[in-house]
Amino acid sequence: MSTTEPATAGGAAPEPSAPNYLSHKQILVILGGLMAGMFLAALDQSIVGTALPQIVSEFNSLDKLSWVVTAYLLTSTASTPLWGKISDLYGRRPLFIAAIVTFLAGSVLAALSQNIEELIGFRAVQGLGAGGLMSLAFATIGDVIPPRERGKYMGYFGAVFGLSSVAGPLLGGVLTDGPGWRWIFWINLPIGLVALVIVAAVLKLPHVRRSHKIDYLGAAIVTGAVTTLLLAISWSGPGNGWGNGTTIALLVGAIVLAVAFVLVELRVAEPIIPMDLFKGRIFSGYAAYAFLLGFAMFGALIFLPLYLQAVKDLSPTRSGLALLPMIVGIFAASIPSGQLMSKTGRYKVYPIISSVLVGGAMVLLSTLSMSTPYWHLAIFMFIMGAGLGLSMQITVTAAQNSVPRKHMGTATSTMTFFRSMGGAIGTAVYGAVLTSRLEVHLRDIVPNATQTMIDGLAKAANSVQALHSLKEPMKGWALHGLVDSMGDVFLVSLPFLAIALILAVITPEQRLAGRSDGPQKPEDDENVEASAAAAMH
């Protein structure tokens, strides 16, 4: 088959002219700017955690602590499909520049915050820019690199994501222990300015303007749906209880808004997320896979630093260094797999192996104890990193390859949206499991425990500093209960990874298009229809 675009998710014919892909030298220059922008967004998902204790001490606002994280997560997740859709209409370059400027403005304002309310608001501004940085970087790669060659470059993006996951806690610890927590925001300026200069100077892609109409109603509804869901799982559920009326009302509201969003998208002329995308088995399969992998992945990324700091008594800086085996695993898997995908045009096997490796790592992590040697943990983290590296960006490439070029930005941002939502929901679920199981394990561990003692130990487990200030034997009891509860958390991910494995097996594969694939020829019609049918069914 020789086509401009691979078979589309909706079964449409390929577009009439070949894409204007860039040379290897041009791609490398652009790649630097895109990777810097993506690194900014990914870094800020993890760098704030190690600074939160100092922020709370300065602003004396423990009751609003979670909002510093939730505000960023909320706006970045809700805005992701909007950036993708608008960039399809107006072009990648102006939108990517706008995303960088928005993110940097939020960073400056966050660094200058004088109270917790200002910090929460400015973190929301940061998140708004981050939603564009993540999705537009991948969409731009889809514009300038043929699907067949994309794997060679997407591996580096996977490595950047892994690096940010490890560098965040490390850098956050170093800056917090040194010049202070405000520098976790100032550090974004030099990185962001480099990305801004490169993108403004070299990212000049041809864009054909077409008549358009922004789906403002859909944008409002999807933002409302994401907001109510995250409020339920990140705020009301953990704080008020999952059976609380407010929590239930928020969850019901999220479901109603999600249904309303689908109904609106089916009727508008220019939907933010075209429902036709989900008619294709490749796109819908990997969107669900991205959600499930995000669900499982964030559990490890959140609880491993807690284990290292609470149980192994490492400082934030040292705990960041201790996570290096995971980034080594991501590098070791993402770059070679990307090269092989580009060489063969095949990708189906990698998500399958990925889900098996991540599942195996979760089983191994569930065996952690107070006395587990670090070299055991290092092996577990390497396996986890290798599993993540085999699928994080390959699934995006597969999804991009299955949709029309005009929907590249929308498809990419939708994949990012599903992974972010998986992470957000997974984080909330894991937190609820940890809290509920901690009390159960403490009752088994503490002899003749009263409810007051159990509540006190459980409350101490919410803070590394509080845990370490306990006297023996209470400190040992609390740490033992925390480790056992973490084991339960890791096991909770297994059913979701099993579903991800099934999806990876049953989702059809469509060979990646190469640079030489030109306009469709009449004699290719039969092959196009067959390929489209495979993608659809």
C-alpha positions in Angstrom: 0.0 0.0 0.0 1.4 3.4 -0.9 -0.6 6.2 0.7 -0.1 9.6 2.2 -1.7 8.5 5.4 -2.3 5.0 6.8 -5.9 3.8 7.0 -7.9 6.1 9.1 -9.9 5.3 12.2 -13.1 6.2 10.5 -12.3 4.3 7.4 -11.8 7.5 5.3 -9.6 7.6 2.3 -6.1 8.9 2.8 -5.5 12.6 2.2 -4.6 13.6 -1.4 -1.0 14.8 -1.0 2.1 13.5 0.7 3.1 15.2 4.0 6.1 17.6 3.9 8.3 15.6 6.3 11.6 17.2 7.4 15.2 16.0 7.0 17.0 14.3 9.9 19.1 17.4 10.6 16.0 19.6 10.7 14.3 17.1 13.0 17.2 17.1 15.5 17.1 20.8 15.9 13.3 20.9 16.4 13.6 17.9 18.7 15.7 19.9 21.2 13.0 22.5 21.6 10.2 20.0 21.9 12.0 17.9 24.4 12.8 20.9 26.5 9.2 21.9 26.5 8.0 18.5 27.4 10.6 18.2 30.1 9.2 21.3 31.7 5.7 19.9 32.0 6.8 16.4 33.1 9.2 17.8 35.7 6.6 19.9 37.4 4.5 16.8 38.0 7.1 15.5 40.4 9.4 18.3 41.6 6.9 19.9 43.9 6.4 16.9 46.2 9.7 17.2 48.0 9.1 21.0 48.6 5.6 20.6 50.1 6.7 20.3 53.7 8.7 23.5 53.5 5.8 25.3 51.7 3.4 24.2 54.4 5.7 25.4 57.1 6.1 28.9 55.5 2.4 29.4 54.7 1.0 27.4 57.7 -1.7 25.8 55.5 -1.7 22.1 55.9 -5.4 21.9 55.2 -4.9 23.2 51.6 -1.7 21.3 50.9 -3.3 18.8 48.4 -4.6 21.7 46.2 -1.0 22.7 45.3 -0.9 19.4 43.4 -4.5 19.1 42.4 -4.7 22.5 40.8 -1.9 21.7 38.4 -3.3 18.2 37.6 -6.8 19.6 37.1 -5.9 22.3 34.5 -3.3 20.3 32.7 -5.6 17.3 32.2 -8.7 19.3 31.3 -6.9 21.5 28.8 -5.1 18.7 27.0 -7.8 18.0 24.3 -8.3 21.7 23.8 -4.7 22.4 22.9 -4.7 19.5 20.4 -7.9 20.6 18.7 -7.0 24.3 18.5 -3.6 23.4 17.1 -5.2 21.3 14.3 -7.1 24.5 13.4 -4.5 27.2 13.8 -1.1 25.3 13.5 1.3 23.8 16.1 3.9 26.6 16.2 1.8 29.5 17.6 0.0 27.2 20.1 3.3 25.6 21.3 4.7 29.1 21.8 1.6 30.1 23.7 1.8 27.0 25.9 5.5 27.8 26.8 4.7 31.4 27.6 1.7 30.4 29.7 3.8 27.8 31.6 6.6 30.3 32.3 4.2 33.0 33.4 2.7 30.6 35.9 6.2 29.6 37.1 7.2 33.2 37.8 4.0 34.0 39.6 4.2 30.8 41.6 7.7 31.7 42.7 6.5 35.1 43.8 3.5 33.7 45.7 2.9 35.3 49.1 0.3 32.9 50.4 -1.1 29.4 49.7 -4.1 30.7 47.8 -1.9 32.6 45.3 0.3 29.5 44.9 -2.7 27.3 44.2 -4.0 29.7 41.6 -0.6 30.1 39.8 -0.1 26.4 39.8 -3.4 26.2 37.9 -1.9 28.6 35.3 1.2 26.4 35.1 -1.0 23.3 34.5 -2.8 25.1 31.7 0.5 25.6 29.9 1.6 22.1 30.7 -1.4 20.5 29.0 -0.3 22.1 25.8 3.4 21.3 26.2 2.9 17.6 26.6 0.3 17.0 23.8 1.7 19.5 21.2 5.2 18.1 21.5 3.9 14.6 20.4 1.6 16.1 17.8 4.5 18.1 16.2 6.6 14.9 16.0 3.7 13.4 14.1 3.8 16.3 11.7 7.5 16.3 10.9 8.5 12.6 11.1 6.9 9.7 9.1 5.4 7.0 11.3 7.9 4.4 10.2 10.8 6.7 11.4 9.0 8.0 14.5 10.2 5.3 16.8 13.8 6.4 16.5 12.9 9.7 18.0 10.0 8.8 20.3 12.3 6.7 22.4 14.1 9.8 23.4 10.8 11.4 24.5 10.2 8.3 26.6 13.6 8.8 28.2 12.9 12.4 28.9 9.6 11.5 30.6 11.5 8.9 32.7 14.3 11.4 33.5 11.8 14.0 34.7 10.1 11.4 36.9 13.4 10.7 38.7 15.0 14.2 38.4 11.9 15.8 39.8 12.3 14.5 43.4 16.1 14.8 43.2 16.1 18.4 41.9 13.3 19.3 44.2 15.2 18.0 47.2 18.4 19.7 46.3 16.7 23.1 45.7 14.6 22.9 48.8 17.5 21.9 51.0 19.6 24.7 49.3 18.3 28.1 48.1 14.7 27.3 49.0 11.4 26.0 47.6 10.8 29.0 45.3 13.7 27.9 43.1 11.7 24.8 42.0 9.8 27.4 39.9 12.6 29.7 39.0 14.5 26.7 37.5 11.9 26.6 34.7 12.9 29.9 33.2 16.2 29.0 31.5 14.8 25.7 30.3 11.7 27.3 29.0 13.5 30.2 27.3 15.7 27.7 25.4 12.6 25.8 24.2 10.9 29.1 23.3 13.9 30.3 21.2 14.3 27.0 19.3 10.6 26.6 18.6 10.1 30.2 17.5 13.1 30.1 15.2 12.9 26.7 13.5 9.4 25.3 14.0 7.9 26.8 10.8 5.6 24.1 9.5 3.2 24.7 6.6 -0.4 24.9 7.8 -3.4 25.0 5.6 -6.1 27.1 7.2 -9.6 25.8 6.8 -13.0 27.0 7.9 -13.6 26.2 11.5 -15.8 26.6 14.5 -14.5 26.1 18.1 -16.7 23.8 20.2 -17.0 26.0 23.2 -19.8 24.0 24.7 -17.8 20.8 24.4 -14.8 22.5 26.0 -16.9 23.7 28.9 -18.5 20.3 29.5 -15.2 18.3 29.3 -13.6 20.8 31.7 -16.5 20.4 34.1 -16.4 16.6 33.9 -12.6 16.5 34.6 -12.9 19.1 37.4 -15.7 17.3 39.2 -14.0 13.9 38.9 -10.7 15.1 40.2 -12.4 17.0 43.0 -14.1 13.8 44.0 -11.0 11.5 43.9 -8.4 14.0 45.1 -10.3 16.1 47.6 -13.7 15.0 48.8 -13.1 11.2 48.8 -9.9 11.2 50.8 -11.1 14.0 53.1 -14.8 13.3 53.6 -15.0 9.6 52.8 -16.1 7.8 49.7 -19.7 7.3 51.0 -20.0 11.0 51.8 -22.9 12.9 50.0 -20.5 15.4 48.5 -18.3 12.7 47.1 -21.2 10.8 45.6 -22.7 14.0 44.2 -19.4 14.9 42.5 -18.9 11.4 41.0 -22.5 11.4 39.7 -22.0 14.8 38.3 -18.8 13.7 36.5 -20.7 10.8 34.9 -23.6 13.0 33.8 -21.2 15.5 32.3 -19.2 12.8 30.5 -22.3 11.4 28.9 -23.4 15.0 28.0 -19.9 15.6 26.4 -20.2 12.5 24.2 -23.7 13.5 23.1 -22.5 17.1 22.2 -19.4 15.8 20.4 -21.6 13.6 18.2 -23.6 16.6 17.0 -21.2 19.5 16.6 -19.4 20.2 13.3 -15.9 20.7 14.9 -15.7 18.4 18.0 -12.8 18.7 20.4 -12.5 14.9 20.5 -14.1 13.5 17.3 -16.0 10.4 18.4 -15.1 8.8 15.0 -11.6 8.3 16.4 -13.0 5.6 18.7 -14.5 3.7 15.9 -11.0 2.4 15.1 -9.9 -0.6 17.1 -6.3 0.6 17.1 -6.9 4.1 18.4 -9.6 3.0 21.0 -7.5 0.0 22.1 -4.4 2.0 22.8 -6.3 4.9 24.4 -7.7 2.4 26.9 -4.2 0.9 27.2 -2.7 4.3 28.0 -5.3 4.9 30.7 -4.5 1.6 32.4 -0.7 1.9 32.1 -1.0 5.5 33.6 -3.1 4.1 36.4 -0.5 1.5 37.3 2.6 3.7 36.6 1.8 6.5 38.9 1.4 4.2 41.9 5.1 3.2 41.7 6.3 6.7 41.0 4.5 8.1 44.1 5.1 5.3 46.7 8.7 4.4 45.9 10.0 7.8 47.1 7.8 7.4 50.2 9.3 4.0 50.9 12.9 5.3 50.5 12.4 8.4 52.7 10.2 6.8 55.4 11.5 3.2 55.6 15.1 3.6 54.4 15.4 7.1 56.1 16.9 8.7 52.9 16.8 12.5 52.4 14.8 13.9 49.5 18.1 14.3 47.5 19.3 10.8 48.2 15.9 9.2 47.5 16.0 10.9 44.1 19.4 9.4 43.4 18.1 6.0 44.6 15.5 6.0 41.8 18.1 6.0 39.0 17.7 2.3 38.2 14.2 3.1 36.9 15.5 5.8 34.5 18.2 3.4 33.4 15.6 0.8 32.6 13.5 3.4 30.6 16.6 4.4 28.6 17.6 0.7 28.0 14.2 -0.2 26.7 12.7 2.9 25.0 15.6 3.8 22.6 16.3 0.2 21.2 12.6 -0.5 20.9 12.1 2.7 19.0 15.0 1.9 16.7 13.6 -1.6 16.0 10.1 -0.3 15.4 11.5 2.1 12.8 13.5 -0.7 11.1 10.7 -3.2 10.9 7.5 -1.0 10.9 6.1 -3.3 13.6 5.2 -2.4 17.2 2.5 -4.8 18.5 4.9 -6.9 20.6 6.2 -4.0 22.7 3.0 -3.1 24.6 2.5 -6.8 25.3 6.0 -7.2 26.8 5.5 -3.9 28.6 2.4 -4.9 30.5 4.1 -8.2 31.5 7.2 -6.5 32.8 5.3 -3.8 34.7 3.0 -6.5 36.2 6.1 -8.5 37.2 7.7 -5.4 38.7 4.5 -4.7 40.7 4.5 -8.3 42.1 8.2 -7.9 43.1 7.5 -4.5 44.7 4.7 -6.0 46.7 7.3 -8.1 48.5 9.2 -5.1 49.9 9.8 -5.2 53.7 11.7 -3.2 56.3 14.8 -5.2 55.6 14.8 -5.5 51.8 18.3 -4.7 50.6 18.6 -1.8 48.2 20.1 -3.9 45.4 16.8 -5.9 45.3 14.8 -2.7 45.0 17.2 -1.5 42.3 16.4 -4.6 40.2 12.7 -4.2 40.7 12.9 -0.5 39.6 14.9 -1.4 36.5 12.3 -3.9 35.5 9.6 -1.3 36.0 11.5 1.2 34.0 12.1 -1.2 31.1 8.4 -2.0 31.0 7.4 1.6 30.9 10.0 2.4 28.3 8.7 -0.3 25.9 5.2 1.3 25.6 5.0 4.9 26.7 5.6 6.5 23.3 5.1 3.5 21.1 1.4 3.5 21.7 1.2 7.2 20.8 2.9 6.4 17.5 0.6 3.5 16.8 -2.5 5.7 17.5 -1.1 8.6 15.3 -0.5 6.1 12.5 -4.2 5.0 12.6 -5.9 8.4 12.1 -6.1 11.0 9.3 -3.3 13.7 9.4 -5.9 16.4 10.0 -6.7 14.8 13.4 -3.0 14.4 14.4 -3.1 17.0 17.2 -6.5 15.8 18.5 -5.5 12.2 18.5 -2.2 12.8 20.3 -3.7 15.1 22.9 -6.5 12.5 23.5 -3.9 9.8 24.1 -2.1 12.1 26.6 -5.5 13.0 28.2 -6.3 9.3 28.8 -2.9 8.6 30.3 -3.2 11.6 32.6 -6.7 10.6 33.7 -5.4 7.1 34.4 -2.6 8.6 36.6 -5.0 10.9 38.4 -7.5 8.2 39.2 -4.8 5.7 40.0 -3.2 8.0 42.5 -6.5 8.6 44.2 -7.3 4.8 44.3 -3.9 3.9 45.6 -4.2 6.6 48.3 -7.5 5.2 49.4 -6.2 1.6 49.5 -3.1 2.7 51.5 -5.3 4.5 54.0 -7.8 1.7 54.5 -5.2 -1.1 54.6 -2.9 0.8 57.0 -5.5 0.6 59.8 -6.1 -3.1 59.1 -2.4 -3.9 59.3 -1.8 -1.8 62.4 -4.5 -3.7 64.2 -2.7 -7.0 63.3 0.7 -5.6 64.3 0.0 -3.6 67.5 -0.8 -5.8 70.5 -4.0 -4.8 72.4 -4.3 -1.7 70.3 -6.9 0.9 71.2 -8.7 2.9 68.5 -7.0 6.0 69.7 -3.5 4.4 69.3 -4.4 3.1 65.8 -5.6 6.6 64.8 -2.5 8.2 66.1 -0.1 5.8 64.3 -2.1 6.1 61.1 -1.9 9.9 61.3 1.8 9.8 61.9 2.2 7.6 58.7 1.0 10.6 56.7 4.2 12.4 57.3 7.8 11.2 57.1 8.8 13.7 59.7 6.1 12.5 62.1 7.1 8.9 61.6 10.7 9.5 62.4 9.8 11.5 65.5 7.9 8.5 67.0 9.6 6.5 69.7 10.1 2.8 69.7 8.2 0.5 69.5 5.6 2.8 68.0 7.9 3.9 65.2 8.5 0.3 64.2 4.8 -0.6 64.3 3.9 2.4 62.1 6.7 1.7 59.6 5.8 -2.0 59.4 2.1 -1.2 58.8 3.1 1.3 56.1 5.3 -1.2 54.3 2.6 -3.9 54.4 0.0 -1.4 53.1 2.3 -0.4 50.2 2.5 -4.1 49.3 -1.3 -4.2 49.0 -1.2 -1.0 46.8 1.2 -2.6 44.3 -1.0 -5.7 44.1 -4.1 -3.6 43.4 -2.6 -2.6 40.0 -2.4 -6.2 38.8 -6.0 -6.6 37.5 -5.7 -3.4 35.6 -2.4 -4.5 34.0 -4.0 -7.8 33.1 -6.7 -5.9 31.2 -4.0 -3.9 29.6 -2.2 -7.1 28.5 -5.5 -8.4 26.9 -5.9 -5.1 25.1 -2.4 -5.2 23.8 -2.9 -8.7 22.4 -6.3 -8.1 20.7 -5.6 -4.7 19.3 -4.7 -5.1 15.6 -1.4 -3.9 14.2 -1.1 -1.5 11.2 2.3 -1.3 9.6 3.8 2.1 10.1 4.0 4.4 7.0 7.4 5.4 5.7 8.8 8.6 4.3 8.4 7.3 0.7 4.7 6.7 1.1 3.2 9.1 -1.4 -0.2 10.0 -2.7 -2.7 7.2 -3.0 -2.9 5.5 -6.4 -6.1 4.2 -7.9 -4.9 0.7 -7.8 -4.3 0.9 -4.1 -8.0 1.5 -3.3 -8.6 -2.2 -2.5 -5.7 -2.3 -0.1 -6.7 0.9 1.5 -10.2 -0.4 2.2 -8.9 -3.7 3.6 -6.5 -1.8 5.9 -9.2 0.6 7.0 -11.5 -2.4 7.8 -8.7 -3.9 9.9 -8.3 -0.7 11.8 -12.1 -0.4 12.3 -12.8 -4.0 13.2 
